[in-house]
Each structure stands twice: as C-alpha cells, then as structure tokens.
Amino acid sequence: MPHSCRTLTYAIAAAAVATAGFVFPSGATAAAPPAATSDFNGDGYADLAVGVPHGTVGGQAKAGYVNVVWGGPKGVGAYGSIRVTQSTPEVPGTPEAGDRFGASVALTDLNGDGIAELLVGVPGEDVIDRGTDAGMVIAVGGSMDGPGPGSTVLTGPSPSAAYGKSVAAADLTGDGNKEIVIGGTDKVVARVAQGEDSMVTTVVAAPMGGRAPVLITGDFDSDGTADLAVAYWTAGDPNTQSHVRLWKWDADQSAMANFWNTDNAGVTALAAGDFDGDGHDDLALGECREIADENIDDPCGPERLAKGGGIHIHYGSPAGGPFGSRAQTLNQDTAGVPGVAEDGDRFGAALAVADVNRDGRDDLIAGAPGEAIGSKAGAGAAWLLSGGAQGLLDANGVATSVSWNQDTPGIPGVAEAGDTFGAAVASGDGNANGVPDVTVGSPGENASLGAVWLLPSGSAGGSAAFSPRTLGLPYLSTAQKYGKPLSSH
C-alpha cells in the first residue's frame, strides 16, 4: 500500500520537529561536531552500507533493501550483515514493487553519539495525497542491538518527484547539526536543522535529464563550514545544459547561496578531498565530458583527456582566495595511470577519497565500470591515484597510481564481460587499524547477482569478495545488482 506520510519518533532526537517529517537530533550547543563515522552497531569498526534497489523483498520485484555489512578485525565482509527493508520493524512503509529502497544510501553520525544512522533513498515510493513515485528518504537509527527506530526525513511533494534519487548529509550551517540534502527529479532540496525545529529549502530546480543529481559536501571556500557541490546535466531540453555548482548557507537569507559554477561539464561522480595537502578541500569531477551546444570553454580540461572518461580536479585556495583557479586533468592516457583510454571505459564514473598511505594528502579511488580487460568488454577496473605536493599529478604532469581488476594477482575471481567492477567505490577503516580500506562494487558479477571486493589498506594482498550468496541473503535466483551504491567512511 502507498506510504501515508506517517512519521516515527526518532529515538536519537531530543525534540520533535514542528514542521512534520524527520525529527532532527539535538546538538546545536556542542562545541564542535565529532568526526564522521559509519559504525552502525557501535562496536568501534566502520561498517559498509550496500544499497540494493533492484532487490526483491517479500516477492515484490525492485522493492529494494540495504545490506549493512559489519566491520571487524578482518575488515568488512567477514562478520556477517543485516538486511534493512521496509518490512524491518519500525522502518516506515511497506515493500512494494518498484519502490527501489536503497537507490541512495549514506551512513553518517547525525547526532554525534559515535553511532551512525542510515539514510536511505526510496525514489519509487508512492505517497498518499502526493502520488505515484513521489519518493521519500528514511533515516534508520543504529545501535548495538541492530537497527533502531526509523522515521521519514522527507517525502516528495508530487507524482514523479522521486525524492531519494540521491542523498547526502553535513553540517552546512555551522551550528553542530547535520543538514540532510535530497536529490529528486529536477530538484535538490535541503532539510535544515534550526535548533529544535527544521525547514526545507530548495537548493536548485532545473532540468536534469532524468538522472539523479550528484551530491557531495566539503569546505570549498575554506571558511570552516561544509559546503554542498551539486552536478546535473541534460541534453536538448530545449538546449543542452550541464552544471557543477557550489552552494553555501546564507544565514541572512535562511537559504543556500550559489557561489561558484563550472558550466558545460557533464559528470557522473564528484569527490571532495585535500589532494595536495595544503589544508583546503579540492573537488574532483568524475567521468567529466564537455556537454554544450557550443564549445565555449574547456570545463573538463583538454578535450583529448576526456577520451574514455576523464577526471578533472579543481583545487581549493586559502580563505578569501578564488576556488578552483588551479586545475588538473587526467585519464588513462596520462603518464603514471595504468591502461589506455578507450571510448566507453567510463573512467571516473565512481569516486571515493581516503588517505591510504597516511602521508597527510588524500588519495582518489576511481572506478571505470566500462573498462575492457583483454577481450572482455565491460569487465571493469578501479584505480588508486595518490595525492602529492602538487595534487594528483606532479610538476611534470605524471600520476602515481595502481589499478585493480579481477585478473589482478591477489584479487579473487576472474574478469568477465559485463561484470562492471568499479561501478561503485568506497573507503572506510573496517578493521580499525588506522589505515583506510577500499571497497569496490561489481553489480554485474555472476549474471548481475553482484558482489563487493574488499582491498585491505588499499592493497590487493589479502583482498576478499562477498555477495548476497556468501552473506546468506535471500532471493539468490534474481538479478540483485548488488554492489551499487556503497557508503562507508
């Protein structure tokens, strides 16, 4: 049955929200928010959330679920998992065909208690009085005893609004509370905490070509408060439009304010990190391709470096300086990047950030799900691109990187056509040894059952794979496309 907009009391909150919907956690008086965590069960190990929007639940195709895979001394995948669905007690709604619960996921500590909450996008949710595919985002509390109470963050306002295509969370106002940003059809909105209350504000409303807007957060203006990066593009509606835009909170206007743009750049992924170690966040544009009715600039760097998918990085500047005035571009034809750029590789279609070598500079993990391994089209691959004093490229334009695929020594499995290894990537310290691990999703593995690979400390040595079959999840005969999206940090 359609979701009726009911909301549940969120156990981690101190007070209810008067504007209906999600109950925001209290914390505005805290001196500083603690570091983000993806520890959903409070055992001290980072966990991994795998969204499975194509999963069957209760016989309902594509009702969707989220698999939270536990971390531990051997990393994620060795200690079992839980399956969160709309049939999980206290999670709002009912599993229905096409809901696509898990289309977007985020594990994030909303209230600063050291235990992560799970944010889940359900863009296919039908909502009473709002229509078919209005969509919604749900928050599920974490605890040592498993999933805690869940509540509705926000539902879409009209048919086909599809709220929950994408989701992100960060303290955008600087008050110690995390705002939740939601992408839907042709719109991005933010639910903003205001003490014990909240408000919903539209960030951007524009044609997006039916794609989920890409969301990432980082401090791009170096003022000590998180900002929001949004990417979206469409073609011929009526004109081609493509944008990457940065937004910050304007307290005077009680709204998000746009402060930086690069236009005519269509991207599939974004990532924020300090790749040159100067203390200022940088922005990486993944699978960047120039999309414009006329060639009016070079938003993705030299056109030759867009072949097969390019990664374009805008570097941060000291407070008060212009963001993005320095840029670098790389693809598989860049010196130091293994492989050869070929049409359809989709290099950079998935991005994640971690300081794997612990040198104080972030490294970039990039997936290319269309990469051919030998004659096996779309087998897929992933890269670890190391940060340095100049960023991801040195003064001579050379990268330092390694690549992995299922034919790499030490990586379990065999590269096969259509595996799409690298369709999703994530990082998190799943074994709590102080060094981030890398996870790589392969939703096309085993006839689209899907699987995820763990590369401990960003190395093929000791790597392992897990899947719905190895984790004992149900409905093994159907195409789950397990492995995209992923969330851990």
C-alpha positions as CSV (number, residue, x, y, z in Angstrom):
1,M,0.0,0.0,0.0
2,P,1.2,3.6,-0.6
3,H,3.1,5.3,2.2
4,S,0.8,7.6,4.1
5,C,3.3,10.2,5.2
6,R,3.3,8.9,8.8
7,T,6.4,9.7,10.8
8,L,8.0,7.9,13.7
9,T,9.7,9.4,16.8
10,Y,13.4,9.2,16.2
11,A,15.0,7.7,19.3
12,I,18.2,9.7,19.0
13,A,16.4,13.0,18.9
14,A,15.8,15.3,21.9
15,A,12.8,17.1,20.5
16,A,10.2,16.8,17.7
17,V,10.1,18.8,14.5
18,A,7.1,21.0,14.3
19,T,7.1,21.1,10.5
20,A,6.3,17.4,10.2
21,G,8.7,14.8,8.9
22,F,12.1,13.9,10.2
23,V,12.9,14.6,13.9
24,F,16.3,16.3,14.0
25,P,18.9,15.3,16.6
26,S,19.9,17.9,19.1
27,G,23.4,19.2,19.3
28,A,23.5,22.8,18.4
29,T,25.2,23.7,21.6
30,A,28.1,21.3,21.1
31,A,31.5,22.9,20.8
32,A,32.4,21.0,17.7
33,P,30.9,18.0,15.9
34,P,32.8,14.8,16.2
35,A,34.4,13.1,13.3
36,A,32.0,11.3,10.9
37,T,31.6,7.6,11.4
38,S,30.0,4.7,9.6
39,D,29.9,2.5,12.7
40,F,26.2,1.4,12.7
41,N,26.4,-1.0,15.6
42,G,28.7,0.8,17.9
43,D,31.5,-1.8,18.1
44,G,34.3,0.5,17.1
45,Y,34.6,-0.7,13.5
46,A,33.5,1.1,10.4
47,D,30.6,-0.7,8.6
48,L,29.6,-0.7,4.9
49,A,26.1,0.0,3.6
50,V,25.3,-1.6,0.2
51,G,22.1,-0.3,-1.5
52,V,20.3,-2.9,-3.4
53,P,17.4,-1.1,-5.1
54,H,16.9,-4.0,-7.6
55,G,16.5,-6.5,-4.7
56,T,13.3,-8.5,-4.3
57,V,11.6,-8.2,-0.9
58,G,8.5,-10.3,0.0
59,G,8.1,-11.3,-3.6
60,Q,8.0,-7.7,-4.7
61,A,10.5,-7.1,-7.5
62,K,12.7,-4.0,-7.1
63,A,11.2,-3.2,-3.7
64,G,14.8,-2.9,-2.7
65,Y,16.8,-3.3,0.5
66,V,20.0,-2.1,2.2
67,N,22.6,-4.5,3.4
68,V,24.7,-3.2,6.3
69,V,27.9,-5.3,6.3
70,W,29.7,-5.4,9.6
71,G,33.4,-4.4,10.1
72,G,35.7,-6.2,12.4
73,P,39.4,-7.2,12.9
74,K,39.4,-8.8,9.4
75,G,37.5,-5.9,7.7
76,V,34.0,-5.8,6.3
77,G,32.5,-9.0,4.9
78,A,33.9,-11.5,7.4
79,Y,31.4,-10.9,10.2
80,G,28.0,-11.1,8.5
81,S,25.5,-8.4,7.9
82,I,21.9,-7.3,8.3
83,R,19.2,-6.6,5.7
84,V,17.2,-3.5,6.2
85,T,13.9,-3.2,4.3
86,Q,10.5,-1.6,4.6
87,S,9.4,-4.8,6.3
88,T,12.0,-4.2,9.1
89,P,10.1,-3.3,12.3
90,E,9.7,0.5,12.7
91,V,11.0,1.3,9.3
92,P,8.2,3.4,7.6
93,G,6.3,2.0,4.7
94,T,5.7,-1.4,3.1
95,P,7.8,-3.2,0.4
96,E,6.2,-2.7,-2.9
97,A,7.3,-3.4,-6.5
98,G,9.4,-0.6,-7.9
99,D,9.9,1.3,-4.6
100,R,13.7,1.0,-5.1
101,F,14.5,1.3,-1.4
102,G,18.3,1.7,-1.3
103,A,18.7,3.7,-4.5
104,S,20.8,6.0,-2.4
105,V,22.4,5.4,0.9
106,A,24.6,7.2,3.5
107,L,26.0,6.0,6.8
108,T,26.6,9.1,8.9
109,D,26.5,10.1,12.6
110,L,23.7,12.6,12.7
111,N,23.7,13.3,16.4
112,G,27.3,12.9,17.5
113,D,26.9,9.9,19.7
114,G,29.5,7.8,17.8
115,I,27.0,5.5,16.2
116,A,26.0,6.1,12.6
117,E,22.5,6.5,11.3
118,L,21.5,5.0,7.9
119,L,19.9,7.4,5.4
120,V,18.0,5.5,2.6
121,G,16.5,6.9,-0.6
122,V,13.3,5.4,-1.8
123,P,12.5,7.2,-5.1
124,G,9.8,4.8,-6.3
125,E,7.7,5.2,-3.1
126,D,4.0,6.0,-3.7
127,V,2.8,8.5,-1.2
128,I,-0.9,9.1,-0.3
129,D,-2.1,12.5,-1.4
130,R,1.2,13.1,-3.2
131,G,1.1,10.5,-5.9
132,T,3.0,7.7,-7.7
133,D,6.7,7.8,-7.3
134,A,6.7,10.9,-5.1
135,G,9.6,9.3,-3.3
136,M,11.0,9.6,0.2
137,V,14.1,9.5,2.3
138,I,14.1,7.4,5.5
139,A,16.5,7.6,8.5
140,V,17.2,4.4,10.5
141,G,18.9,4.6,13.8
142,G,21.9,2.5,14.6
143,S,22.5,0.7,17.9
144,M,24.4,-2.2,19.4
145,D,21.3,-4.3,19.1
146,G,20.8,-3.8,15.4
147,P,18.6,-1.3,13.6
148,G,16.9,1.2,15.8
149,P,13.7,3.2,15.2
150,G,13.3,4.6,11.7
151,S,11.5,7.8,10.6
152,T,10.6,9.7,7.4
153,V,13.1,12.5,6.7
154,L,11.0,13.9,3.8
155,T,8.5,12.8,1.1
156,G,8.3,14.1,-2.4
157,P,5.6,16.8,-2.9
158,S,4.1,15.4,-6.2
159,P,3.9,12.5,-8.6
160,S,7.3,11.5,-10.1
161,A,9.2,13.9,-7.7
162,A,11.3,10.8,-6.9
163,Y,12.8,12.2,-3.7
164,G,15.7,9.9,-2.7
165,K,17.5,9.5,-6.0
166,S,20.5,10.9,-4.1
167,V,21.2,11.8,-0.5
168,A,24.0,13.5,1.5
169,A,24.4,14.9,5.0
170,A,26.7,17.5,6.5
171,D,26.7,20.5,8.9
172,L,26.1,23.2,6.3
173,T,25.1,25.9,8.8
174,G,27.9,25.5,11.3
175,D,25.6,25.0,14.3
176,G,26.7,21.5,15.1
177,N,23.7,19.8,13.5
178,K,23.8,18.0,10.2
179,E,21.6,19.0,7.3
180,I,20.2,16.3,5.0
181,V,20.3,17.1,1.3
182,I,18.0,15.2,-1.0
183,G,18.0,14.8,-4.8
184,G,14.9,14.1,-6.8
185,T,13.6,14.6,-10.3
186,D,14.9,18.0,-11.5
187,K,15.3,19.2,-7.9
188,V,17.7,19.3,-4.9
189,V,16.3,20.3,-1.5
190,A,17.8,20.5,1.9
191,R,16.2,19.9,5.3
192,V,17.9,22.4,7.5
193,A,18.1,22.0,11.3
194,Q,17.2,25.1,13.2
195,G,17.7,24.4,16.9
196,E,14.8,22.1,17.8
197,D,13.0,22.8,14.6
198,S,13.7,22.4,10.9
199,M,12.8,23.9,7.5
200,V,13.0,22.6,3.9
201,T,14.7,24.8,1.3
202,T,15.1,24.3,-2.4
203,V,18.8,24.4,-3.4
204,V,18.3,24.1,-7.2
205,A,15.4,23.3,-9.5
206,A,16.4,22.7,-13.2
207,P,16.2,20.0,-15.9
208,M,18.4,17.1,-15.1
209,G,17.7,14.7,-17.9
210,G,16.1,12.1,-15.7
211,R,19.4,11.5,-13.9
212,A,20.0,11.6,-10.2
213,P,21.7,14.9,-9.2
214,V,25.2,14.2,-7.9
215,L,25.8,15.4,-4.4
216,I,29.0,15.8,-2.3
217,T,30.0,18.0,0.6
218,G,33.3,19.7,1.5
219,D,34.7,23.0,2.7
220,F,35.4,24.5,-0.7
221,D,35.6,28.2,0.4
222,S,37.8,27.4,3.4
223,D,35.6,29.1,6.0
224,G,35.5,26.1,8.3
225,T,31.9,25.1,7.4
226,A,30.8,22.5,5.0
227,D,29.5,23.5,1.5
228,L,27.5,21.5,-1.0
229,A,28.5,20.5,-4.5
230,V,25.8,19.6,-7.0
231,A,26.2,18.3,-10.5
232,Y,23.5,17.7,-13.1
233,W,23.0,17.7,-16.9
234,T,20.5,17.2,-19.6
235,A,20.6,17.3,-23.4
236,G,18.3,19.1,-25.8
237,D,15.6,20.1,-23.4
238,P,15.3,22.5,-25.2
239,N,19.0,23.2,-25.0
240,T,21.9,21.2,-23.6
241,Q,22.6,22.2,-20.0
242,S,25.3,20.9,-17.7
243,H,26.5,22.4,-14.5
244,V,28.7,21.7,-11.4
245,R,27.7,24.2,-8.8
246,L,28.8,25.0,-5.2
247,W,26.4,26.2,-2.5
248,K,26.9,27.6,1.0
249,W,24.5,28.5,3.7
250,D,23.4,32.2,3.8
251,A,22.2,32.8,7.4
252,D,20.7,36.2,6.4
253,Q,18.5,34.7,3.7
254,S,18.0,31.4,5.5
255,A,18.8,29.7,2.2
256,M,21.6,28.1,0.3
257,A,23.5,30.5,-1.9
258,N,25.4,29.6,-5.1
259,F,29.0,30.9,-5.0
260,W,30.9,29.0,-7.7
261,N,30.0,27.3,-11.1
262,T,31.6,25.5,-13.9
263,D,29.2,25.0,-16.8
264,N,29.0,22.7,-19.8
265,A,30.6,19.9,-17.7
266,G,28.5,16.7,-17.5
267,V,29.8,14.5,-14.7
268,T,28.8,11.1,-13.2
269,A,30.6,11.5,-9.9
270,L,32.1,14.0,-7.5
271,A,34.6,13.7,-4.7
272,A,35.9,16.2,-2.1
273,G,39.4,15.8,-0.6
274,D,42.7,17.6,0.1
275,F,44.8,16.0,-2.7
276,D,47.7,18.4,-2.3
277,G,47.8,18.5,1.5
278,D,47.5,22.3,1.7
279,G,44.6,22.2,4.2
280,H,42.0,23.2,1.7
281,D,39.4,21.0,0.1
282,D,39.6,20.2,-3.6
283,L,36.8,19.0,-5.9
284,A,37.2,16.1,-8.4
285,L,34.8,15.8,-11.3
286,G,34.5,12.1,-12.4
287,E,33.8,10.9,-15.9
288,C,33.9,14.6,-17.0
289,R,32.8,15.3,-20.5
290,E,32.2,18.6,-22.2
291,I,28.5,19.0,-22.9
292,A,27.5,22.2,-24.7
293,D,25.6,23.3,-27.7
294,E,28.7,25.3,-28.5
295,N,32.3,24.8,-27.4
296,I,32.6,27.9,-25.2
297,D,35.1,26.8,-22.7
298,D,37.0,23.7,-21.5
299,P,35.2,22.7,-18.3
300,C,36.8,19.3,-18.3
301,G,40.3,20.3,-19.3
302,P,41.9,19.4,-22.6
303,E,39.5,17.6,-24.8
304,R,41.9,14.7,-25.5
305,L,41.9,13.9,-21.8
306,A,38.1,13.3,-21.8
307,K,38.5,10.2,-24.0
308,G,37.3,7.1,-22.2
309,G,36.3,9.4,-19.3
310,G,38.4,12.0,-17.6
311,I,38.9,13.2,-14.1
312,H,39.1,17.0,-13.7
313,I,40.3,18.4,-10.3
314,H,39.6,22.0,-9.1
315,Y,42.0,22.9,-6.2
316,G,41.0,24.9,-3.2
317,S,42.6,28.1,-2.2
318,P,43.3,29.8,1.2
319,A,40.4,31.6,2.8
320,G,39.3,34.5,0.6
321,G,41.1,33.2,-2.5
322,P,39.3,32.0,-5.6
323,F,38.2,28.4,-5.5
324,G,39.3,26.3,-8.5
325,S,41.7,28.7,-10.1
326,R,44.2,25.8,-10.3
327,A,43.1,22.6,-12.1
328,Q,44.5,19.3,-13.3
329,T,43.1,16.7,-15.7
330,L,43.9,13.1,-16.2
331,N,42.7,9.9,-17.9
332,Q,44.2,6.6,-18.8
333,D,46.5,8.2,-21.4
334,T,48.1,10.2,-18.6
335,A,51.6,9.1,-17.7
336,G,51.6,7.0,-14.5
337,V,48.0,5.9,-15.0
338,P,47.8,2.2,-16.0
339,G,45.8,1.4,-19.1
340,V,44.8,3.1,-22.3
341,A,41.9,5.5,-22.8
342,E,39.2,3.9,-24.9
343,D,35.7,5.0,-25.7
344,G,33.2,3.6,-23.2
345,D,35.7,2.9,-20.4
346,R,33.8,5.4,-18.1
347,F,37.0,6.2,-16.2
348,G,35.9,8.2,-13.1
349,A,32.3,7.0,-13.1
350,A,32.7,6.3,-9.4
351,L,34.9,8.2,-7.0
352,A,35.9,7.9,-3.3
353,V,38.5,9.6,-1.2
354,A,40.9,8.3,1.5
355,D,44.5,8.9,2.7
356,V,45.5,5.3,2.1
357,N,49.3,5.9,2.5
358,R,48.8,8.2,5.6
359,D,51.0,11.0,4.2
360,G,48.6,13.8,5.0
361,R,47.4,14.1,1.4
362,D,44.2,12.5,0.3
363,D,44.2,9.8,-2.4
364,L,41.5,9.3,-5.0
365,I,39.8,6.0,-5.8
366,A,38.3,5.9,-9.2
367,G,36.2,3.2,-10.9
368,A,35.8,2.5,-14.7
369,P,33.0,0.0,-15.0
370,G,33.2,0.0,-18.8
371,E,36.9,-0.9,-18.9
372,A,37.6,-3.9,-21.1
373,I,40.0,-6.5,-19.6
374,G,41.6,-8.1,-22.7
375,S,38.6,-9.0,-24.9
376,K,36.1,-8.9,-22.0
377,A,34.1,-5.8,-22.6
378,G,32.7,-4.0,-19.5
379,A,34.6,-6.2,-17.1
380,G,35.6,-3.1,-15.2
381,A,38.6,-1.8,-13.2
382,A,39.5,0.6,-10.4
383,W,42.4,2.8,-9.6
384,L,44.1,4.3,-6.6
385,L,45.5,7.7,-7.5
386,S,47.9,9.0,-4.9
387,G,47.9,12.6,-3.7
388,G,51.1,14.6,-3.7
389,A,52.6,18.1,-3.2
390,Q,51.0,19.3,-6.5
391,G,47.9,17.1,-6.2
392,L,47.1,14.0,-8.2
393,L,49.7,15.0,-10.8
394,D,53.3,16.0,-10.1
395,A,55.0,19.1,-11.6
396,N,55.7,17.1,-14.8
397,G,52.1,16.0,-15.1
398,V,52.7,12.5,-14.0
399,A,50.4,10.5,-11.7
400,T,51.3,7.9,-9.2
401,S,48.7,5.1,-9.2
402,V,47.9,1.4,-9.2
403,S,44.9,-0.3,-10.8
404,W,43.0,-3.4,-9.9
405,N,40.6,-5.8,-11.8
406,Q,39.5,-9.3,-11.3
407,D,42.5,-10.6,-13.2
408,T,45.0,-8.7,-10.9
409,P,47.1,-11.2,-8.9
410,G,45.6,-11.5,-5.4
411,I,42.1,-10.3,-6.4
412,P,39.6,-13.1,-6.1
413,G,37.6,-14.0,-9.2
414,V,38.1,-13.8,-12.9
415,A,37.4,-10.8,-15.1
416,E,34.3,-11.4,-17.3
417,A,32.4,-9.4,-19.8
418,G,29.7,-7.2,-18.1
419,D,31.0,-7.6,-14.5
420,T,31.2,-3.7,-14.2
421,F,33.8,-4.0,-11.5
422,G,34.3,-0.4,-10.3
423,A,30.7,0.7,-10.8
424,A,30.9,1.9,-7.1
425,V,33.8,2.5,-4.8
426,A,34.1,3.5,-1.1
427,S,36.6,3.7,1.7
428,G,36.4,3.1,5.4
429,D,38.6,1.7,8.2
430,G,36.7,-1.6,8.5
431,N,39.3,-3.3,10.7
432,A,40.2,-0.2,12.8
433,N,43.9,-0.4,12.2
434,G,44.2,3.3,11.3
435,V,44.6,2.7,7.6
436,P,41.5,3.1,5.3
437,D,40.4,0.1,3.3
438,V,38.9,0.2,-0.2
439,T,35.7,-1.5,-1.3
440,V,34.8,-1.9,-4.9
441,G,31.3,-2.9,-6.2
442,S,30.7,-5.1,-9.2
443,P,26.9,-5.2,-9.8
444,G,27.3,-7.2,-13.0
445,E,29.1,-10.1,-11.3
446,N,27.5,-13.6,-11.6
447,A,24.8,-12.7,-14.1
448,S,24.0,-9.5,-12.2
449,L,23.7,-11.0,-8.8
450,G,26.5,-8.7,-7.9
451,A,29.4,-8.6,-5.4
452,V,31.7,-6.3,-3.5
453,W,35.5,-6.6,-3.1
454,L,37.5,-5.6,0.0
455,L,41.0,-4.4,-0.6
456,P,42.5,-4.0,2.9
457,S,44.7,-0.9,3.3
458,G,44.2,-0.3,-0.4
459,S,46.1,-3.4,-1.4
460,A,45.3,-6.5,-3.5
461,G,47.1,-8.5,-0.9
462,G,44.6,-10.2,1.4
463,S,41.7,-9.0,-0.6
464,A,38.3,-10.8,-0.4
465,A,34.9,-10.7,-2.0
466,F,31.4,-11.0,-0.6
467,S,28.0,-11.2,-2.2
468,P,24.3,-11.9,-1.4
469,R,25.2,-15.6,-1.7
470,T,28.1,-15.6,0.7
471,L,26.3,-13.4,3.1
472,G,23.2,-15.7,3.1
473,L,20.8,-13.1,1.7
474,P,17.6,-14.4,0.1
475,Y,16.4,-14.4,-3.5
476,L,19.6,-15.6,-5.0
477,S,17.9,-16.6,-8.3
478,T,17.1,-13.0,-9.3
479,A,19.4,-10.2,-10.6
480,Q,20.1,-8.2,-7.4
481,K,22.8,-6.0,-9.0
482,Y,24.4,-6.0,-5.5
483,G,27.4,-3.6,-5.2
484,K,26.0,-0.2,-6.1
485,P,25.6,2.2,-4.3
486,L,28.1,1.9,-1.5
487,S,28.6,4.1,1.6
488,S,31.3,4.0,4.3
489,H,33.8,6.4,5.7
